[in-house]
Amino acid sequence: MKEEGLTLVELLVVMAVMGIIFSAVTAFYASGIQGWKSGSVQVDLQQHVRIAVDEVVNELNVATWVKVDGEKRIVEYRKKVEGVERGYRFYLLGRQLMHGLPGGTAVPVAGFIDNIEFEPDGVMKAGDMLTFTVTASEQESTFSMRSGVAPRNLR
């Protein structure tokens, strides 16, 4: 008489093979998740730096007066809004790039910013080019972008 089913040895072999397969799949899945997290952090940093660079370029492009204090990492500038010249500035506060508006208010432009360097120092003249580098980091990722702007309305 033939008995149907699995013996204890066959069951243990099947469980061992399934355990090996499950371990391999879990390791593959975990490395995929880690890669996704690392990529996600890098994309976030790139977005913050891109936003910071775009905002600085767009604002300074229409400035009528620009003064750079590289030591304090501050750029002060003026631009005409509805025919009235007003003062603004960009500066770091903690790890945020801030945009100082007339009247003393300020709004955050981008986060995770470790450093922003402006060159050259001093008051800009017509035809001068301001170059700057924005660096951001989070966890073990770092991203930097360098750009420049030649304000069109300098006097």
Steps between C-alpha positions, in 0.01 A plus 500: 500500500638839390465791739437850365667815641843617599744347739654710773834506314336621177315770693824621664679511162217705346501739797880544475480576126214746560704667777797547268277646227324729751837624636625583150179684410507695828863606449426611143193693616691669786779615269241637257330696778836641616585605145162666461544693827846618399373609159204676656726702734725595207201617294371708794839667538518575129154657511585721799827617342333557161224708661758706693711563189199588285364744759834679545558526123145619426506765774851633438448507125270803540690667786595866474764478779681197650734474799669173596630420847674169435621459857145509636361328189249779439396671178308825530334645192245750383248470222216713373150377575221710350744788450626497861849372582494261796766308691524121523759245605592133496663342805539171685307441820596163641468267202245710313562754227284798590372780279475822698218722376429870551352573839716246683311184410681198359389183327689172469612420146658157549599262777793266569738777385838468673681778322462772241807684375483821297787654301624769468449700821387859500264715296452385143534731201331479161643208303621310809422131536400353836582131538373287783501141620220338698574182696241280670531172690280250675599168655806392298410682177637837390414706194649830376414726211691802371340777300546860405296807423578837344226735622357686201391818676808595704579869499 
